[in-house]
Every structure is written in C-alpha cells, then in structure tokens.
Amino acid sequence: MIPRYTRPEMASIWEPQTRFKIWFEIEAHAADALAELGTIPKEAAKTVWAKAKDAVFDVARIDEIERETKHDVIAFLTHLAEIVGPEARFVHQGMTSSDVLDTCLNVQLTRAADLLLADLDKVLAALKKRAFEHKMTPTIGRSHGIHAEPVTFGLKLAYAYAEFTRAKERLIAARKEVATCAISGAVGTFAQIDPRVEEHVAKAMGLVPEPISTQVIPRDRHAMYFSTLGVIASSVERIAVEIRHMQRTEVLEAEEFFSEGQKGSSAMPHKRNPVLSENLTGLSRMVRAYVTPALENVVLWHERDISHSSAERMMGPDATVTLDFALVRLAGLIDKLLVYPANMQKNLDRLGGLVHSQRVLLALTQKGASREDSYKLVQRNAMPVWRGEGDFLQLLKKDAEVRKYLGDAELDELFDLGYHLKHVDTIFKRVFGES
C-alpha cells in the first residue's frame, strides 16, 4: 500500500491496530464460549472483556516482544496479558495460532469485499446514467481496431454495465465463500477445544464455521477471492483501454475531464492526456499480479505450513486497497467523461458509407445473387472507397451488375443508419430491465 493509491477506509481494515482488535475479539468471544461450557471461569471471561475491550494496543510493544519470541500471536498474547492480568491465562485455551490468524484474515477480507461492493455500485450507477444519456448516440463499432458497423455510445457503456453486474455477483459469491471461521485447534481435530466454541465465535464475527479445516482454513477459498478481484481488475482495464483509444487525437470521440489548471505535459502545453485511464491500466495489472500467488497458496504441506503467510500479508492489503482505489477512480472517470457526438458522426461518415457493406451484401443474396458473387460485387466497389477514391453508394449505383438486382431507391434504403440501431431498446431492456 502506498498513500498515492490508498483510500483511508480500506486502508484502516489492514492497519495493525485493527488487526489486533480483531484478534482480541476472536480470543474474547472464544473465552465467552469456553466459560459457558465450564472450561474456564465465567469471571475470567468477563475480566478479559472488561479490561481489554476498549484498549488501544501498543503496536510498538507487540513488535518488541515479537523480536524476541519470533512469533506474532505469542507476542500479542503476551501484551494482552499485560493489559488483562492473571486472568489472561485462560485466553487461547485449546486454540492454535491459525485459529486467530485465519479467522482474522477472513474478517478483513469480508470487510474489504463490502467496501468493494459499494465501489461497484458507484461504477454501475455512473455507467447506467451515462448509458441512458447516450442510448441513441450513434458511433462506429470497431473490430480489430477497424471500422465495422454502427453502434451507439450507450451500448458501449451498457456492455460495461453488464460486465460489472457480473463482477458484483462474483464478488458477492467470493465474499460468502471466504467468510468462514476456524477455531479447531492443532491440526483441526477439535481435540483440545469444543466445536461449539467455533460456532459461537463464527456467529459473533459474522462468519460461518469452516466445515473441515486442517490447521488452516483451506486456501482454495482465498484463491477464488483474489481471482475474482483479478477479473474485476480486468474489467476495469477493458473500459479504461476503450476510453484511451477513444481519446486519441485522430479519434476524439470521448475524453477524460480536464480540470481548470490541469496540465498535461511538462514540455508541451497543448497536451490533454488520458492519464486516469492509463493509471487504471497499471493498477489493474497490480491487482492481477496477486492472482498467481493466491492460486499457489492452495498447495500446503500436510495439515499446515506457512508458505502462504508471507504472500497473504502483502496481497490481502495491496490487492483490496488497489482495487478499491481503481473502482472509485473509474466511477469518477465515467461520471465526468466528456463525450463528443459530432466527432462520432464524423468518424461514422469517414469511410464514405462502407459501414453499410453487409446490408448490401445481404440484399443482393435476397435478390438472387450467390453469396460469393454478392461478396465480390460489394468488395470491388468498397476497395476504391477504402483508398479514398469515391463514394460507396454512388459507385454501387454505377455498377451495372449491382443494378441488375438493386435499384437506386433500394440502395438508398440500405444506407439508413437507423436500421442498425433498431434493437437498442431490446438490448437495454436485457441489460437494465424494463425501467
């Protein structure tokens, strides 16, 4: 995490004070359950809460202890004992470090997912608003970067809306999958702790009990979580790259908002660069970079090793903080995006009507020409236009073989832009519903 790409609310989830607060809550809830089962005195559980519930844990002190013990959970428990006193000996009864670490991590990941879901809602709201604004704004569709057939700018945004709707559904599923708790003790057998303790802690922390843990919560859950973040990052980059292409000087169909006083280049005062969408591309790469270690973390030795631990200490904060920042930036980018319908129309007209070539091809086949002959007739009139030598419609009207099948009025009708947009309403209803 670096401050430049960090929002405070997400960062706070991963701060040491938050982590130790969660560790304490796990231990204290477990103590409550142990007290109810008669394993430890009820007064001891009450004392743990009374003395440490509102404590501000001394991070520097915990670090100092860890430098000696070389064990983070023991360092925390030692510091907790300094706060709680003699009753601290009843804390962590029958538990192992992974019970605390894994349950805490999953609490943090679910909280991070909640923020990311709120971010996705902002992106979806911005996309929907702008999509309806430009529902019927015609623009050129491109395949291989080359002019193909007309679409609308609203459809481009609707594509993204549908994609981020799927992203939200995936993240909801990933959040549910990672929201498990393990308080099962060494090697996960519950030999030293009653399974009812796990049930109590899970409920108190907003999780569900892990059906079967070894000494760790299975990392396939986390692999799916971080893979979902990676896919969302790719969706961010997809629309960011679209905007970057549309902002190119020779295209200029849309452009990032350029604020008063903003400067695009230290050397060239005229520059207005797509810096936000370029930034989103870079951030997306970083989020995706954590997918591979998440997948590799699934493979652990026997009931437990800690080869996953060092990776997760980085990927948990970095992936969630970075994606959080990227989604909020994307929502603002879409909301303020400058759109230039006149340039879209100019680009539509740039190829002299070639965007209607498929309609002419199909019309010829419907009039009796073979598909192969129809293709040749259309292509031989299209190629001169591609080279800037004439108007497609006029060349077709002058072609004697074309005129055997299609008259002037029929050809004119085939060049109607509105024909390509007749199902926009249908698509919008599929994406956004009847509203």
N, C-alpha and C positions, 0 to 999 in steps of 0.2 A: 504494500500500500504506500503510495506517495500522495502528499496533500493535493497536488495538482488535479488528480483524478479521483478524489475521495469526497464523498458526502458524509457529513457528521453522523447522521442517524444510522447508516450502515456500518460505519467505522466503529461506532460505540458497541456494537454487538461483539466485536473481536478484541476490545480493549482488555488488558489483564484484569482490571477491577471487575468488569462484567463477568469474565470467565471465573474468577474466584467466587463471585457472588453466586453463580450457578452451581459451582462445586459445593459451596456451603449448603445451598437449598437441597441438593441431592442428598448430602450427608444428613441434614437435619430431618428431611422427610423420611429417610430410611430409619433414623433414630426413633421417630414417632411410631413407625410400624413395628419396630423391634420392641418398643415399650408396650404397645398394645398386645403383642404376643407374649409378653412377660420375660423377654430375653434380657432386657436392661431395665433399670428402674425408670418409672414414668417421670419422676422428678429430674432425672438426668436429662431426659429428652427436653423437658421444659426449660431447663437451665441453658441447654445449647441454644435454643431459640432466643431466650431472654437476653443472653449476653452477646450474641453474635448477629442477630437479625439485622440490626442497623449498623453493624460495624463497617468501617472503611478499612479494608485490608491493606496492610503495609506491603506494597509490592516489592519495595527495595529490601525489606526484611525477609520476605519469602525467597527472593533471589539470593540473598546472603546465605540462607540455610541450604538452598539447593547447591550452591557452590561446594558445600561440604558433603552433603548427602548424595549428590549426583542423581537426585530423584525428585521430580516436581511435585508429585502428590504427597510424598512424605514431608517435603518442605512446607506445603500448605497445611497439612495436618498438625505439624509442629507449631506453626504460627497460630493456628486455630486454638490449640491447647493453651497458648499464651493468653488468648483472649477469654476462653471459656473457663479454664481452671481444671481442677481434678476430674470433673465430670466428662471431660474430653476423652477419657479413656474408654468411654462407651461408644464413641463415634467410630464408624468404619468397621463395626463388628461383622465379621464374616465376608466382608467385601474385598475386592481387589481393585487395583488402580484403574483398570479398564472400565470397570463399572461406572466410575466417576468420569473418566475421560471421554468414553464413547457416548454416554448419555448426555454429557455437556455438549459435545460436538453436534449431536443431533438436535438439541435445543437451539443451538446457534444457527444451524442450517435451516431449521423451520422458521425461525425469526427472520433470517435473511430472505427466505422464499416469500414470506409475507410482504416484505418491502418490495421485492422484485415483482410480485403480482400487482401491487399498487402501481409500480412503474409501468407495467404492461398496460394497465388500464388507461394511463395517461397517453401512451403511444396510440392505443386503439381509439381513444376519443379524438385525438388530433387527426388521425388518418380518416376517421369517419366524417368529421366535419369538412375536411378539405376534399374528400372524395365526392360528397354530395355537392359541394361548391362547384366542382369541375366535372360533374357527372357526364355532361354532354359537350365538354370542351374537346373538339377533335384534335388529334395529334397523330403522328406517324408511329406505327408499330415497327419494330426492327427485329430482324433475325440475323445472326452473325454480325450485328452492328450495321446492317444494310437495310435500307427502306424496304418494308414488306407491304402490309396493308394498314388502313386506318384503324385506330382505336380511339379511346378518349383518355384524357389525363385522369379522369375519375376512375377509370378501370385500372390504371396503373396503381393508384392508391388502394383500390379495392383488392387487388392481388395481395398487397402488403397487409391489409386488414385481415384477410382470410388467413394469411400465414401467421400473423401474430395471435390470432384467435387460437390456432392450433398450438402455438407456443404456450399460451396461457393454460390450455388444457393439459399439455405435457408437464408444465411446472406444477400444477395442482397435483397431478399424479406422482411426480417425483417428490414433492413435499410429503405427501401421505406415505410414500414408501420409505422415506428416511426418518420418519417421526416415530422411532422405536426406542425403547429403553431396555438396558440390560443391567440387572443387579443380581447376578447369578454366581458370583464368586469365582475362585480359581477354576480354570478350565470349564466353567459354565455348568457345573453339575448341581448347584444349589446345596452342596454337601454341608457348607458352613452357614447357610442363610436360607430362611424360608422363602419360597416363591411368592408368598403373599406380600413380602416386603417390596419386591419388584413391582407387583401390581399397584401397590399404594404409591410408590414413587412415580411410576408412569402416569398415573391419573393426576397426581399433583403437579407434574411438569408438563402436562398437555401432550403426553405421548401414549403409545400403546406398548405392552410388553413384547419384547423380541421372542418369537415362538421358540427358537433354539439358538443360543449363542454358544460359542466355544469358550474363549475367554474374551473374545471381542465380538462386536456386532458385525455380521457379515458385510464385507465391503462391496459386494455387488450392488447393494442399495446406494452406496455413495457413488459408485461408478455411473449408475443411471442418473443420479442427481447432477453430477458435473457434466455428463454427456448432454443432458438437457440444456444446461447453461451454454454449452458449446454450440448446440443447434440454434438456440436463441441468438447467440452472437453472430452466427452466420446469416440469420435473417436480418439482423441489424446491418451487417455489411452489404447484403444484397441491395437494400434500398439506398444505402449510402453511395454505393457504386453507381446506381441508376442516376442519382442526383448529380454525382460528379460528371458523368457523361453528358447529362442534360445542360450542365453549366458551361461546357466547353464553348469557347467564343464563337466557333462556326456553327454551333447548335443553338445555344442560349434559349432553351425552352423553359427553363426554370433556374432559379439561382438562390443561394443562401442569402438570408437577410444580411445587409451590410449596414452596420450602425453608424451614426454620426460620430466622426472622429476615428473610426476604424481605419487601419492602414493594412494594405495587402502585401507590400514588399518594401524592404529597406532600400532597394535600388530603384524601383520603377513605381512612381506614384500612381499610375493608372490602374494598377492591378487590383482585381477583386477575385480572390481565390476561394475554392471550396474547402476551406480549412477544417470546418466542423465535420464534414462527411469523410474527409481524409483521416481525421483523427479517429472517427468511428471505425474505419477500416483497421487501423493499428490496434485499437483497444479490443476489437473482435478477435484479432489474432492472438492476443494475450489470453483471453478467456478460453479459446480453443486449445491453447498450449497446455492447459491443465487437464484436458480430457485423457490424454495418454497415461500420465501417472495415476489418474483415478482408476483406469482400467487395469493397470499393472498392480495396483494395491489390492485387487481382489485375491491375488495369489499370495497367501501367507503360509508359513510353516506350521503344520500340525494345528494345535489349538490356539496358538498365538505366537506372533513375533512383532517387532515394532518397525519393520521396514516401511510400513505405511505412514508412521507417525510424523517423521520429518517432512515428508511431502505434504501431508494434510495441514501442518502448521502454516505452510505457505499458501497452498491452494485454496483452503477454506476462506481466509480473508481476501486474498488477491482476486480470485475469480468472482466472488459475490460483490465486492466493492467496485471492481472494474465494470462489471455488467450493469450494476446499479447506476453508475455514472453515465454509461453509454446510453442506457434506455432513457434516462431523463434528458440527456442531450439530444437524442433523436426526437423525442416528443416536442421539444422546443424548436428544433430544426424544421419539422413538418409544419408546426403551427404557424411559423413566421415565413415559410418558404415563399419566395417571390415567383409568381407564375406568369408567363408571357404567351397568352393565346395567339397573338398576332404572329409571333415567331413560329409557333407551332403550325399555324396555317401556311406560312411562307415555306416552311420545310416540307409540308404536305404537298405543296404545289411544285416543289423544286424539280421533280423528275417528270414534269410535263404529262402527268396522268398515268404514268406507268403503274401506279399503285392499284389500278383497276384491271390489270392484265388477266387475273384469274377469272374475273367476271366475263371478260371477252372470250377467254378460252372455253368456259363452260357453256356460254351462249352458242358458240359455234358447234360444239358437240350436240347440243339440243336441237340444232337446226339440221343435223345430218352429217356433219363432217366427222371424220375419225378423230380420236383424241390425239394421235400422233400428228396428223395433218394440221389440226387446230393449234397444237403447240408450236409447230413450225411457222404457221401464219402469224401468230401473235409475236413470237420471238423475233422474226425477221423485221417486224415493224417496231419492236421495242428497242433493239440494239442501236439503231441510229439516234433515238432519243437519249439513250444512255450516254452516247458520245456528244450530246448537245446539238444534234442535227435535226431539229424539228419537233413537232407536237404529236404525241401518240395518237390522239383522236383523229387529227387531220390525216395522218399517214394511213390509218386504218380505213378512213373514208375514201382514200385514193387507191387503195389496193383492190384491184378487180376481183381477185379470188375471194377476198373477205366479203365484198359486196354481193357475191353470189348467194351469201347466206344472211347477211345483215344489212339493212338499210340505214340511212343517216339517223332517222328518229330512234331506231333500235339501238344504234351505237351511242347516241346521246344519252339515252336512258341508262346505259351500262356504266356511265361515268358519274352517277349520282352518289355523292359522299354519304348521304343519309342511309343508303342501303346497308352500309357496313355497321351502322350503329343501331339497327332496328331491334336488337336483342339486349341492349344495355340495361333496360328496365328488368328484364328477366334475370340477368346476371346479378344486378344489385339486390333483387329480392332473395336470391340464393345466398348472397353474402351477408346482407344486413337484416333480412327478414322483411316482413310486409311493411314495417314502418318506413 
